[in-house]
Amino acid sequence: MKALTATADDRLITLAEITDPAPAAGEAVIEVEAFSVNRGDYFALAGVYGTEVVPGHVPGQDVAGRIITAAADGTGPAVGTRVVAHAAGGGWAEQVAVATDAITALPQQLPATIAATLPLAGLTALRLLRRAGAVAGKRLLVTGASGGVGHLVVELAIAAGAIVTAVAATRERGQRLADYGAEVLTDIDAATDRFDIVLESVGGDTFAAALRHLAPGGTVVWFGQASRQPVQLDFFDLFGATPFTLHHFPHWVADTTDAEDLAELVRLAAAGIIHPEVGRIADWTETATVLTDLVHRRIRGNAVLTLA
Ligand SMILES: NC(=O)c1ccc[n+]([C@@H]2O[C@H](COP(=O)([O-])OP(=O)(O)OC[C@H]3O[C@@H](n4cnc5c(N)ncnc54)[C@H](OP(=O)(O)O)[C@@H]3O)[C@@H](O)[C@H]2O)c1
C-alpha cells in the first residue's frame, strides 16, 4: 500500500510503498478515506519535541474511513462499518491498524472530512473542559482559539453555558468563533473582564498576558506552546490573580477510552451542536504543504487530507 513516511529532512514526508498493516488481536484495519493533521504532527516531524525523527515512520492519528478487517478478538465494529479513529500512528496511509477502544462508528450523515477532525482536536477539547471543571456561567478565556482545538473547545464551552472570550490573530481568523457566540479579541490586553478560567496553548508572552486577566482564585489549564516560545513568568506580576490553580494538561490522561469520547463527539457533530471548522481540504499528496501552511497560521481550524 501507499503511505506518507517521515524523511528526517526538510521535505518532512514522502509518498512511499510499504507493507500492509499487520493488526494485533485487538486491532481492526481501516481503509482510510480522510485524515486530519495537527500542529503537533509538524512538531514531531521537525524534531521540535527533541525525539528522533525515524525515516520511514508513518505518522497519523486522526482517520476516518471504513473497516476492512475486523479485530480478531471479536471487539469493535464489523467489516464495512464507516468509522472515525484515533490511531497510535500510521494513519497517513491507505490502510491503518487501530485498537478497537479507539474506534467509533459513524452515522451516514457525517462525512469523513468532518469526522477526521474529531480525534486529536476533539478529544483534547472535550477533556480540556472536563479538566477545567463546571463552566456554566463562568468567564472563560481561550488563547490560540483559531486553531483546530480552539474552534472545538470554544463551541463546546458555549454549549455548556460558559461566557467565552477567544483570542485570534485577526478578525477573519476569529469570525467563526464570533458566529458561535464568543467575544473575539486580537489582543488579550483589550479584555475588559477578568476570567475565571483560562485555556492557554500559545506560550511566550501570551501565558503571562492571560494571567494578568485571571480573576482571583481562577484556574489555568495549560495545554500547549504553539509559538514554541517558553513561558516567562514574574512571581510579583501574579498577585492580582493569587491564589490560582494551574493544571498541566496532556490529552491522553483520561478516565474514558478514546472510543467513548469519540462517540460523544460524533453525537454532538451529527446533532449539529458542534460544527468542526475545516479551513483546508486537499489531496493527501499535498500533506507537506498543508502542514507548513498550518504551522505558519495560514489555515483556520482543522486541515483535512483526502485519499481517492
Ligand atoms: N496537551 C495536549 O494533549 C495537546 C493536544 C493537542 C494539541 N495540543 C497543543 O494545543 C495547541 C493547539 O493545537 P491545534 O492543533 O489546535 O493547533 P493549531 O490548529 O495550529 O492552532 C494553534 C493556534 O495558535 C495560535 N497562535 C498564536 N500565536 C501563535 C504563534 N506565535 N505561533 C503559532 N501559532 C500561534 C494560532 O492562531 P492565530 O494565528 O489566530 O493567533 C493558531 O491557530 C498546540 O500548541 C498543540 O501543540 C496539546
Ligand as a Chemical Component Dictionary entry (heavy atoms), coordinates in Angstrom:
data_LIG
# 
_chem_comp.id                   LIG 
_chem_comp.type                 NON-POLYMER 
_chem_comp.pdbx_formal_charge   0 
_chem_comp.three_letter_code    LIG 
# 
loop_
_chem_comp_atom.comp_id 
_chem_comp_atom.atom_id 
_chem_comp_atom.alt_atom_id 
_chem_comp_atom.type_symbol 
_chem_comp_atom.charge 
_chem_comp_atom.model_Cartn_x 
_chem_comp_atom.model_Cartn_y 
_chem_comp_atom.model_Cartn_z 
_chem_comp_atom.pdbx_ordinal 
LIG N1  N1  N 0  -1.767 18.953 25.704 1  
LIG C1  C1  C 0  -2.268 18.159 24.754 2  
LIG O1  O1  O 0  -2.568 16.994 24.982 3  
LIG C2  C2  C 0  -2.488 18.730 23.374 4  
LIG C3  C3  C 0  -3.269 18.059 22.434 5  
LIG C4  C4  C 0  -3.479 18.655 21.179 6  
LIG C5  C5  C 0  -2.898 19.886 20.893 7  
LIG N2  N2  N 1  -2.097 20.471 21.810 8  
LIG C6  C6  C 0  -1.482 21.790 21.576 9  
LIG O2  O2  O 0  -2.539 22.715 21.573 10 
LIG C7  C7  C 0  -2.227 23.778 20.681 11 
LIG C8  C8  C 0  -3.357 23.918 19.668 12 
LIG O3  O3  O 0  -3.357 22.776 18.834 13 
LIG P1  P1  P 0  -4.038 22.838 17.414 14 
LIG O4  O4  O 0  -3.911 21.514 16.796 15 
LIG O5  O5  O -1 -5.371 23.477 17.562 16 
LIG O6  O6  O 0  -3.058 23.853 16.660 17 
LIG P2  P2  P 0  -3.376 24.880 15.512 18 
LIG O7  O7  O 0  -4.577 24.438 14.747 19 
LIG O8  O8  O 0  -2.116 25.129 14.782 20 
LIG O9  O9  O 0  -3.782 26.194 16.329 21 
LIG C9  C9  C 0  -2.845 26.897 17.085 22 
LIG C10 C10 C 0  -3.265 28.352 17.128 23 
LIG O10 O10 O 0  -2.345 29.075 17.956 24 
LIG C11 C11 C 0  -2.368 30.419 17.542 25 
LIG N3  N3  N 0  -1.094 31.115 17.749 26 
LIG C12 C12 C 0  -0.953 32.235 18.465 27 
LIG N4  N4  N 0  0.299  32.655 18.495 28 
LIG C13 C13 C 0  0.979  31.803 17.752 29 
LIG C14 C14 C 0  2.353  31.748 17.378 30 
LIG N5  N5  N 0  3.239  32.656 17.796 31 
LIG N6  N6  N 0  2.713  30.746 16.592 32 
LIG C15 C15 C 0  1.832  29.862 16.157 33 
LIG N7  N7  N 0  0.517  29.875 16.472 34 
LIG C16 C16 C 0  0.098  30.836 17.273 35 
LIG C17 C17 C 0  -2.773 30.417 16.065 36 
LIG O11 O11 O 0  -3.883 31.277 15.970 37 
LIG P3  P3  P 0  -3.737 32.772 15.415 38 
LIG O12 O12 O 0  -2.873 32.697 14.198 39 
LIG O13 O13 O 0  -5.133 33.190 15.130 40 
LIG O14 O14 O 0  -3.118 33.537 16.534 41 
LIG C18 C18 C 0  -3.209 29.001 15.763 42 
LIG O15 O15 O 0  -4.467 28.976 15.141 43 
LIG C19 C19 C 0  -0.880 23.463 20.058 44 
LIG O16 O16 O 0  0.112  24.100 20.811 45 
LIG C20 C20 C 0  -0.784 21.955 20.235 46 
LIG O17 O17 O 0  0.527  21.516 20.244 47 
LIG C21 C21 C 0  -1.898 19.926 23.032 48 
# 
loop_
_chem_comp_bond.comp_id 
_chem_comp_bond.atom_id_1 
_chem_comp_bond.atom_id_2 
_chem_comp_bond.value_order 
_chem_comp_bond.pdbx_ordinal 
LIG N1  C1  SING 1  
LIG C1  O1  DOUB 2  
LIG C1  C2  SING 3  
LIG C2  C3  SING 4  
LIG C2  C21 DOUB 5  
LIG C3  C4  DOUB 6  
LIG C4  C5  SING 7  
LIG C5  N2  DOUB 8  
LIG N2  C6  SING 9  
LIG N2  C21 SING 10 
LIG C6  O2  SING 11 
LIG C6  C20 SING 12 
LIG O2  C7  SING 13 
LIG C7  C8  SING 14 
LIG C7  C19 SING 15 
LIG C8  O3  SING 16 
LIG O3  P1  SING 17 
LIG P1  O4  DOUB 18 
LIG P1  O5  SING 19 
LIG P1  O6  SING 20 
LIG O6  P2  SING 21 
LIG P2  O7  DOUB 22 
LIG P2  O8  SING 23 
LIG P2  O9  SING 24 
LIG O9  C9  SING 25 
LIG C9  C10 SING 26 
LIG C10 O10 SING 27 
LIG C10 C18 SING 28 
LIG O10 C11 SING 29 
LIG C11 N3  SING 30 
LIG C11 C17 SING 31 
LIG N3  C12 SING 32 
LIG N3  C16 SING 33 
LIG C12 N4  DOUB 34 
LIG N4  C13 SING 35 
LIG C13 C14 SING 36 
LIG C13 C16 DOUB 37 
LIG C14 N5  SING 38 
LIG C14 N6  DOUB 39 
LIG N6  C15 SING 40 
LIG C15 N7  DOUB 41 
LIG N7  C16 SING 42 
LIG C17 O11 SING 43 
LIG C17 C18 SING 44 
LIG O11 P3  SING 45 
LIG P3  O12 DOUB 46 
LIG P3  O13 SING 47 
LIG P3  O14 SING 48 
LIG C18 O15 SING 49 
LIG C19 O16 SING 50 
LIG C19 C20 SING 51 
LIG C20 O17 SING 52 
# 
